[in-house]
Amino acid sequence: MRRKTEELYTTLLPMRVVSFDDIVQSTSKITATSVNRRYVYRKYVKRLVETGKLQPIRKGLYAVLSPFEKPEKHETDKLLIASKIRKEYYLGFHTALECYGSAYSTFNEAYVCVQAKDRFDPFHYGRFTFKPIFTKDTVSYIAEKPYGPSIIKVSGKERTFIECIDRVEYAGGWEECIKSLAELSGINFEKLVALTFNQRKQILFRQVGYFLEYLRNTSPFYEHISQDLLEKLKKQVKGSPQYLVRGKPGELNARWRLYIPEDLEEKLKEI
């Protein structure tokens, strides 16, 4: 039994973060038989936890520690943990910006986008907090990115742009959001505009149009946006002016019929 426990540990070690399902699957391969889940926990998981080789993160999720690593010194990998909480998910909003290396700041929160049926309670591990964000669609415009020993699912760059603009509270607020998006290279702007149309939200046409135009003048990653695409968004702007930040007064941008807080552009001058 000890030999198989060590063999299981050796199998799990390169993965660094494992779900209980990962452990059961690895045990089945080692024993070459189907295994009882309760048996796996009692005979393998419990022993590996007691010897400090597995560290519980939450129910059904474990960090795999190296032989020379003390539990109190364990370095938490936020993205690996976030990618193992649910099978159907994607990392979104500010967490997606961090995945792409464009985030202006590093957050101690990870946003895991899941359907309501896959909800989980927010939890802490180390210095990080893991939070669910509910979405109806976890498969469209999702990218799979190699990350260490794993493949993580993250919103595609165009979907990341749209979702950060649409729910800016999960992107750190407007200043953090735009400074981060300014560094997001490789966007397909035709796809981004098509996604904006799919949302059918009047405020989003204004917000996306205004910030694409702003970034075209301030970020080298956006300088190739065509005027035709901007005009396509502009034609959808109808009705009375709206506030970028609800209830916060500012100067009216007549082209996009959007009130822009007076201090926002000043804060964005670092771009």
BALOBA-1460 file (C-alpha; in Angstrom, 3 decimals):
// residues 271
<rec num="1" residu="m" x="0.000" y="0.000" z="0.000"/>
<rec num="2" residu="r" x="2.849" y="2.400" z="0.856"/>
<rec num="3" residu="r" x="4.431" y="1.791" z="-2.540"/>
<rec num="4" residu="k" x="1.195" y="2.593" z="-4.356"/>
<rec num="5" residu="t" x="0.697" y="5.698" z="-2.207"/>
<rec num="6" residu="e" x="4.148" y="6.931" z="-3.225"/>
<rec num="7" residu="e" x="3.440" y="6.065" z="-6.855"/>
<rec num="8" residu="l" x="0.212" y="8.061" z="-6.686"/>
<rec num="9" residu="y" x="2.029" y="11.006" z="-5.126"/>
<rec num="10" residu="t" x="4.668" y="10.894" z="-7.887"/>
<rec num="11" residu="t" x="1.878" y="10.926" z="-10.472"/>
<rec num="12" residu="l" x="0.108" y="13.883" z="-8.870"/>
<rec num="13" residu="l" x="3.197" y="15.973" z="-8.128"/>
<rec num="14" residu="p" x="3.641" y="17.534" z="-11.612"/>
<rec num="15" residu="m" x="-0.028" y="18.636" z="-11.598"/>
<rec num="16" residu="r" x="0.515" y="20.871" z="-8.520"/>
<rec num="17" residu="v" x="-3.240" y="21.347" z="-7.963"/>
<rec num="18" residu="v" x="-5.631" y="18.399" z="-8.198"/>
<rec num="19" residu="s" x="-9.305" y="17.717" z="-7.737"/>
<rec num="20" residu="f" x="-10.535" y="14.606" z="-5.992"/>
<rec num="21" residu="d" x="-11.658" y="13.368" z="-9.419"/>
<rec num="22" residu="d" x="-8.043" y="13.719" z="-10.627"/>
<rec num="23" residu="i" x="-6.901" y="11.605" z="-7.680"/>
<rec num="24" residu="v" x="-9.503" y="8.896" z="-8.332"/>
<rec num="25" residu="q" x="-8.584" y="8.777" z="-12.012"/>
<rec num="26" residu="s" x="-4.858" y="8.531" z="-11.245"/>
<rec num="27" residu="t" x="-5.485" y="5.817" z="-8.662"/>
<rec num="28" residu="s" x="-7.457" y="3.782" z="-11.204"/>
<rec num="29" residu="k" x="-4.532" y="3.930" z="-13.630"/>
<rec num="30" residu="i" x="-2.054" y="2.839" z="-10.959"/>
<rec num="31" residu="t" x="-4.183" y="-0.064" z="-9.720"/>
<rec num="32" residu="a" x="-5.472" y="-0.907" z="-13.215"/>
<rec num="33" residu="t" x="-8.952" y="-1.315" z="-11.746"/>
<rec num="34" residu="s" x="-11.965" y="0.830" z="-11.012"/>
<rec num="35" residu="v" x="-11.789" y="2.134" z="-7.455"/>
<rec num="36" residu="n" x="-14.286" y="3.086" z="-4.792"/>
<rec num="37" residu="r" x="-14.122" y="6.812" z="-4.064"/>
<rec num="38" residu="r" x="-14.466" y="6.364" z="-0.314"/>
<rec num="39" residu="y" x="-11.672" y="3.804" z="-0.398"/>
<rec num="40" residu="v" x="-9.417" y="6.214" z="-2.313"/>
<rec num="41" residu="y" x="-9.953" y="8.906" z="0.265"/>
<rec num="42" residu="r" x="-9.406" y="6.647" z="3.253"/>
<rec num="43" residu="k" x="-6.396" y="4.737" z="1.928"/>
<rec num="44" residu="y" x="-4.607" y="7.369" z="-0.138"/>
<rec num="45" residu="v" x="-5.813" y="10.939" z="0.270"/>
<rec num="46" residu="k" x="-5.969" y="10.889" z="4.055"/>
<rec num="47" residu="r" x="-2.443" y="9.462" z="4.262"/>
<rec num="48" residu="l" x="-1.017" y="12.026" z="1.816"/>
<rec num="49" residu="v" x="-2.637" y="14.854" z="3.756"/>
<rec num="50" residu="e" x="-1.312" y="13.529" z="7.069"/>
<rec num="51" residu="t" x="2.230" y="13.343" z="5.680"/>
<rec num="52" residu="g" x="2.036" y="16.902" z="4.309"/>
<rec num="53" residu="k" x="2.175" y="15.912" z="0.653"/>
<rec num="54" residu="l" x="-1.374" y="17.080" z="-0.072"/>
<rec num="55" residu="q" x="-2.775" y="20.279" z="1.389"/>
<rec num="56" residu="p" x="-6.572" y="20.743" z="1.358"/>
<rec num="57" residu="i" x="-7.689" y="23.907" z="-0.415"/>
<rec num="58" residu="r" x="-11.426" y="23.289" z="-0.098"/>
<rec num="59" residu="k" x="-13.624" y="20.204" z="-0.263"/>
<rec num="60" residu="g" x="-12.486" y="18.091" z="-3.198"/>
<rec num="61" residu="l" x="-9.493" y="20.280" z="-4.102"/>
<rec num="62" residu="y" x="-5.859" y="19.870" z="-3.033"/>
<rec num="63" residu="a" x="-2.457" y="21.446" z="-3.519"/>
<rec num="64" residu="v" x="0.336" y="18.948" z="-4.170"/>
<rec num="65" residu="l" x="3.430" y="19.935" z="-2.205"/>
<rec num="66" residu="s" x="6.968" y="19.047" z="-3.227"/>
<rec num="67" residu="p" x="8.983" y="16.752" z="-0.952"/>
<rec num="68" residu="f" x="11.033" y="19.707" z="0.334"/>
<rec num="69" residu="e" x="8.138" y="22.142" z="0.744"/>
<rec num="70" residu="k" x="6.760" y="22.984" z="4.163"/>
<rec num="71" residu="p" x="2.965" y="23.488" z="4.243"/>
<rec num="72" residu="e" x="3.271" y="26.913" z="5.877"/>
<rec num="73" residu="k" x="5.659" y="28.005" z="3.099"/>
<rec num="74" residu="h" x="3.506" y="26.778" z="0.226"/>
<rec num="75" residu="e" x="3.186" y="29.275" z="-2.648"/>
<rec num="76" residu="t" x="-0.392" y="29.446" z="-3.884"/>
<rec num="77" residu="d" x="-0.978" y="29.454" z="-7.656"/>
<rec num="78" residu="k" x="-4.165" y="31.445" z="-8.056"/>
<rec num="79" residu="l" x="-4.847" y="30.561" z="-11.682"/>
<rec num="80" residu="l" x="-4.264" y="26.819" z="-11.303"/>
<rec num="81" residu="i" x="-6.621" y="26.676" z="-8.335"/>
<rec num="82" residu="a" x="-9.273" y="28.742" z="-10.132"/>
<rec num="83" residu="s" x="-9.115" y="26.414" z="-13.133"/>
<rec num="84" residu="k" x="-9.791" y="23.330" z="-11.002"/>
<rec num="85" residu="i" x="-12.889" y="24.462" z="-9.074"/>
<rec num="86" residu="r" x="-15.406" y="23.430" z="-11.749"/>
<rec num="87" residu="k" x="-15.198" y="21.426" z="-14.962"/>
<rec num="88" residu="e" x="-17.403" y="23.848" z="-16.904"/>
<rec num="89" residu="y" x="-15.986" y="27.319" z="-16.401"/>
<rec num="90" residu="y" x="-13.786" y="30.043" z="-17.785"/>
<rec num="91" residu="l" x="-11.582" y="32.616" z="-16.111"/>
<rec num="92" residu="g" x="-12.969" y="36.048" z="-16.886"/>
<rec num="93" residu="f" x="-12.851" y="39.783" z="-16.295"/>
<rec num="94" residu="h" x="-9.750" y="40.996" z="-14.432"/>
<rec num="95" residu="t" x="-8.535" y="37.409" z="-14.018"/>
<rec num="96" residu="a" x="-8.604" y="37.024" z="-17.812"/>
<rec num="97" residu="l" x="-6.595" y="40.241" z="-18.159"/>
<rec num="98" residu="e" x="-4.029" y="38.766" z="-15.788"/>
<rec num="99" residu="c" x="-3.936" y="35.559" z="-17.863"/>
<rec num="100" residu="y" x="-3.126" y="37.622" z="-20.941"/>
<rec num="101" residu="g" x="-0.460" y="39.618" z="-19.106"/>
<rec num="102" residu="s" x="-2.202" y="42.938" z="-19.703"/>
<rec num="103" residu="a" x="-3.587" y="43.694" z="-16.227"/>
<rec num="104" residu="y" x="-2.417" y="47.059" z="-14.922"/>
<rec num="105" residu="s" x="-2.523" y="45.714" z="-11.349"/>
<rec num="106" residu="t" x="-2.417" y="42.267" z="-9.791"/>
<rec num="107" residu="f" x="-5.483" y="41.318" z="-7.764"/>
<rec num="108" residu="n" x="-5.839" y="38.887" z="-4.892"/>
<rec num="109" residu="e" x="-9.221" y="37.817" z="-6.279"/>
<rec num="110" residu="a" x="-9.895" y="35.269" z="-9.007"/>
<rec num="111" residu="y" x="-13.140" y="35.409" z="-10.986"/>
<rec num="112" residu="v" x="-14.410" y="32.015" z="-12.146"/>
<rec num="113" residu="c" x="-17.318" y="32.275" z="-14.589"/>
<rec num="114" residu="v" x="-19.813" y="29.424" z="-14.241"/>
<rec num="115" residu="q" x="-23.442" y="28.649" z="-14.925"/>
<rec num="116" residu="a" x="-25.812" y="29.001" z="-11.984"/>
<rec num="117" residu="k" x="-26.075" y="25.213" z="-11.664"/>
<rec num="118" residu="d" x="-22.325" y="25.100" z="-10.973"/>
<rec num="119" residu="r" x="-22.354" y="27.798" z="-8.325"/>
<rec num="120" residu="f" x="-19.930" y="27.611" z="-5.429"/>
<rec num="121" residu="d" x="-19.473" y="29.695" z="-2.327"/>
<rec num="122" residu="p" x="-16.618" y="32.202" z="-2.431"/>
<rec num="123" residu="f" x="-13.648" y="30.941" z="-0.449"/>
<rec num="124" residu="h" x="-10.177" y="31.978" z="0.659"/>
<rec num="125" residu="y" x="-6.915" y="30.116" z="0.303"/>
<rec num="126" residu="g" x="-3.652" y="31.747" z="1.212"/>
<rec num="127" residu="r" x="-3.970" y="35.428" z="0.395"/>
<rec num="128" residu="f" x="-6.398" y="34.814" z="-2.461"/>
<rec num="129" residu="t" x="-10.193" y="34.874" z="-2.721"/>
<rec num="130" residu="f" x="-12.027" y="32.816" z="-5.350"/>
<rec num="131" residu="k" x="-15.406" y="34.094" z="-6.495"/>
<rec num="132" residu="p" x="-18.020" y="32.750" z="-8.925"/>
<rec num="133" residu="i" x="-19.468" y="35.028" z="-11.599"/>
<rec num="134" residu="f" x="-22.650" y="33.662" z="-13.134"/>
<rec num="135" residu="t" x="-23.061" y="33.444" z="-16.887"/>
<rec num="136" residu="k" x="-25.397" y="31.544" z="-19.197"/>
<rec num="137" residu="d" x="-22.684" y="30.703" z="-21.720"/>
<rec num="138" residu="t" x="-19.387" y="29.088" z="-20.751"/>
<rec num="139" residu="v" x="-18.365" y="27.844" z="-24.217"/>
<rec num="140" residu="s" x="-18.564" y="30.680" z="-26.770"/>
<rec num="141" residu="y" x="-15.423" y="32.689" z="-27.558"/>
<rec num="142" residu="i" x="-13.364" y="30.826" z="-24.958"/>
<rec num="143" residu="a" x="-9.619" y="30.245" z="-25.377"/>
<rec num="144" residu="e" x="-7.633" y="27.326" z="-23.990"/>
<rec num="145" residu="k" x="-4.196" y="28.452" z="-22.862"/>
<rec num="146" residu="p" x="-1.249" y="26.316" z="-21.738"/>
<rec num="147" residu="y" x="-0.370" y="27.241" z="-18.188"/>
<rec num="148" residu="g" x="2.373" y="25.364" z="-16.372"/>
<rec num="149" residu="p" x="1.343" y="21.715" z="-16.196"/>
<rec num="150" residu="s" x="-2.245" y="22.408" z="-17.211"/>
<rec num="151" residu="i" x="-4.545" y="23.945" z="-19.802"/>
<rec num="152" residu="i" x="-6.759" y="26.724" z="-18.491"/>
<rec num="153" residu="k" x="-9.910" y="28.109" z="-20.070"/>
<rec num="154" residu="v" x="-10.143" y="31.884" z="-20.318"/>
<rec num="155" residu="s" x="-12.499" y="34.237" z="-22.130"/>
<rec num="156" residu="g" x="-11.209" y="35.116" z="-25.596"/>
<rec num="157" residu="k" x="-9.709" y="38.579" z="-25.940"/>
<rec num="158" residu="e" x="-12.767" y="40.024" z="-27.668"/>
<rec num="159" residu="r" x="-15.147" y="38.583" z="-25.076"/>
<rec num="160" residu="t" x="-12.829" y="39.792" z="-22.310"/>
<rec num="161" residu="f" x="-12.985" y="43.341" z="-23.692"/>
<rec num="162" residu="i" x="-16.780" y="43.323" z="-23.927"/>
<rec num="163" residu="e" x="-17.365" y="41.759" z="-20.520"/>
<rec num="164" residu="c" x="-14.942" y="44.085" z="-18.740"/>
<rec num="165" residu="i" x="-16.688" y="47.112" z="-20.255"/>
<rec num="166" residu="d" x="-20.145" y="45.704" z="-19.527"/>
<rec num="167" residu="r" x="-19.453" y="44.727" z="-15.887"/>
<rec num="168" residu="v" x="-16.599" y="47.016" z="-15.011"/>
<rec num="169" residu="e" x="-16.874" y="46.313" z="-11.286"/>
<rec num="170" residu="y" x="-15.183" y="42.952" z="-12.000"/>
<rec num="171" residu="a" x="-12.409" y="44.661" z="-13.936"/>
<rec num="172" residu="g" x="-11.330" y="46.951" z="-11.095"/>
<rec num="173" residu="g" x="-13.322" y="50.056" z="-12.067"/>
<rec num="174" residu="w" x="-12.901" y="52.247" z="-15.129"/>
<rec num="175" residu="e" x="-9.336" y="53.406" z="-14.560"/>
<rec num="176" residu="e" x="-7.953" y="49.924" z="-13.944"/>
<rec num="177" residu="c" x="-10.116" y="48.474" z="-16.719"/>
<rec num="178" residu="i" x="-9.026" y="50.852" z="-19.502"/>
<rec num="179" residu="k" x="-5.364" y="50.901" z="-18.492"/>
<rec num="180" residu="s" x="-5.433" y="47.095" z="-18.638"/>
<rec num="181" residu="l" x="-7.321" y="46.894" z="-21.939"/>
<rec num="182" residu="a" x="-4.816" y="49.342" z="-23.431"/>
<rec num="183" residu="e" x="-2.189" y="46.592" z="-23.100"/>
<rec num="184" residu="l" x="-4.379" y="43.806" z="-24.500"/>
<rec num="185" residu="s" x="-2.807" y="43.042" z="-27.852"/>
<rec num="186" residu="g" x="-4.060" y="40.864" z="-30.688"/>
<rec num="187" residu="i" x="-7.765" y="41.758" z="-30.604"/>
<rec num="188" residu="n" x="-9.795" y="40.969" z="-33.712"/>
<rec num="189" residu="f" x="-11.781" y="44.205" z="-33.961"/>
<rec num="190" residu="e" x="-14.319" y="42.876" z="-36.463"/>
<rec num="191" residu="k" x="-15.132" y="40.074" z="-34.034"/>
<rec num="192" residu="l" x="-15.262" y="42.517" z="-31.124"/>
<rec num="193" residu="v" x="-17.811" y="44.712" z="-32.908"/>
<rec num="194" residu="a" x="-19.862" y="41.651" z="-33.877"/>
<rec num="195" residu="l" x="-19.938" y="40.592" z="-30.223"/>
<rec num="196" residu="t" x="-21.099" y="44.061" z="-29.248"/>
<rec num="197" residu="f" x="-24.003" y="43.751" z="-31.677"/>
<rec num="198" residu="n" x="-24.859" y="40.351" z="-30.198"/>
<rec num="199" residu="q" x="-25.400" y="41.949" z="-26.791"/>
<rec num="200" residu="r" x="-28.083" y="44.334" z="-28.143"/>
<rec num="201" residu="k" x="-27.461" y="46.848" z="-25.325"/>
<rec num="202" residu="q" x="-27.695" y="50.540" z="-26.127"/>
<rec num="203" residu="i" x="-25.252" y="51.577" z="-23.393"/>
<rec num="204" residu="l" x="-22.702" y="49.047" z="-24.632"/>
<rec num="205" residu="f" x="-22.633" y="50.518" z="-28.157"/>
<rec num="206" residu="r" x="-21.752" y="53.866" z="-26.589"/>
<rec num="207" residu="q" x="-19.188" y="52.540" z="-24.123"/>
<rec num="208" residu="v" x="-17.406" y="50.263" z="-26.586"/>
<rec num="209" residu="g" x="-17.400" y="52.920" z="-29.293"/>
<rec num="210" residu="y" x="-16.116" y="55.637" z="-26.977"/>
<rec num="211" residu="f" x="-13.292" y="53.528" z="-25.533"/>
<rec num="212" residu="l" x="-12.240" y="52.002" z="-28.847"/>
<rec num="213" residu="e" x="-11.936" y="55.513" z="-30.255"/>
<rec num="214" residu="y" x="-10.071" y="56.672" z="-27.153"/>
<rec num="215" residu="l" x="-7.666" y="53.719" z="-27.287"/>
<rec num="216" residu="r" x="-7.093" y="54.162" z="-31.000"/>
<rec num="217" residu="n" x="-5.545" y="57.518" z="-30.149"/>
<rec num="218" residu="t" x="-3.571" y="56.368" z="-27.129"/>
<rec num="219" residu="s" x="-2.527" y="52.696" z="-27.478"/>
<rec num="220" residu="p" x="-0.436" y="51.190" z="-30.305"/>
<rec num="221" residu="f" x="-2.467" y="47.978" z="-30.069"/>
<rec num="222" residu="y" x="-5.600" y="49.825" z="-31.212"/>
<rec num="223" residu="e" x="-4.287" y="52.216" z="-33.845"/>
<rec num="224" residu="h" x="-5.456" y="50.002" z="-36.721"/>
<rec num="225" residu="i" x="-9.158" y="50.115" z="-35.837"/>
<rec num="226" residu="s" x="-10.917" y="51.203" z="-39.010"/>
<rec num="227" residu="q" x="-13.146" y="54.235" z="-39.079"/>
<rec num="228" residu="d" x="-15.782" y="52.082" z="-40.749"/>
<rec num="229" residu="l" x="-16.036" y="49.869" z="-37.660"/>
<rec num="230" residu="l" x="-16.377" y="52.882" z="-35.387"/>
<rec num="231" residu="e" x="-19.097" y="54.303" z="-37.631"/>
<rec num="232" residu="k" x="-20.903" y="50.976" z="-37.544"/>
<rec num="233" residu="l" x="-21.117" y="51.314" z="-33.756"/>
<rec num="234" residu="k" x="-21.982" y="55.006" z="-33.965"/>
<rec num="235" residu="k" x="-25.038" y="54.299" z="-36.108"/>
<rec num="236" residu="q" x="-26.496" y="52.231" z="-33.257"/>
<rec num="237" residu="v" x="-26.347" y="55.117" z="-30.772"/>
<rec num="238" residu="k" x="-29.911" y="56.340" z="-30.336"/>
<rec num="239" residu="g" x="-31.959" y="58.168" z="-27.763"/>
<rec num="240" residu="s" x="-31.035" y="60.478" z="-24.925"/>
<rec num="241" residu="p" x="-27.507" y="60.803" z="-23.530"/>
<rec num="242" residu="q" x="-26.525" y="58.312" z="-20.838"/>
<rec num="243" residu="y" x="-23.986" y="58.346" z="-18.020"/>
<rec num="244" residu="l" x="-20.831" y="56.268" z="-18.208"/>
<rec num="245" residu="v" x="-21.058" y="56.089" z="-14.408"/>
<rec num="246" residu="r" x="-24.707" y="56.162" z="-13.372"/>
<rec num="247" residu="g" x="-25.573" y="59.372" z="-11.557"/>
<rec num="248" residu="k" x="-22.071" y="60.839" z="-11.843"/>
<rec num="249" residu="p" x="-22.072" y="64.116" z="-13.804"/>
<rec num="250" residu="g" x="-19.488" y="64.881" z="-16.419"/>
<rec num="251" residu="e" x="-18.889" y="66.442" z="-19.794"/>
<rec num="252" residu="l" x="-21.089" y="65.200" z="-22.622"/>
<rec num="253" residu="n" x="-19.301" y="63.427" z="-25.437"/>
<rec num="254" residu="a" x="-21.696" y="64.411" z="-28.214"/>
<rec num="255" residu="r" x="-20.462" y="61.787" z="-30.684"/>
<rec num="256" residu="w" x="-21.228" y="58.862" z="-28.360"/>
<rec num="257" residu="r" x="-23.962" y="60.646" z="-26.362"/>
<rec num="258" residu="l" x="-22.222" y="59.698" z="-23.144"/>
<rec num="259" residu="y" x="-21.491" y="61.753" z="-20.027"/>
<rec num="260" residu="i" x="-17.838" y="61.129" z="-19.107"/>
<rec num="261" residu="p" x="-16.790" y="61.842" z="-15.496"/>
<rec num="262" residu="e" x="-14.536" y="64.882" z="-15.399"/>
<rec num="263" residu="d" x="-11.627" y="63.119" z="-13.719"/>
<rec num="264" residu="l" x="-11.578" y="59.957" z="-15.856"/>
<rec num="265" residu="e" x="-9.557" y="61.147" z="-18.838"/>
<rec num="266" residu="e" x="-7.105" y="62.824" z="-16.476"/>
<rec num="267" residu="k" x="-6.567" y="59.487" z="-14.720"/>
<rec num="268" residu="l" x="-6.106" y="57.735" z="-18.068"/>
<rec num="269" residu="k" x="-3.357" y="60.058" z="-19.297"/>
<rec num="270" residu="e" x="-0.738" y="57.542" z="-18.178"/>
<rec num="271" residu="i" x="-1.745" y="55.288" z="-21.074"/>
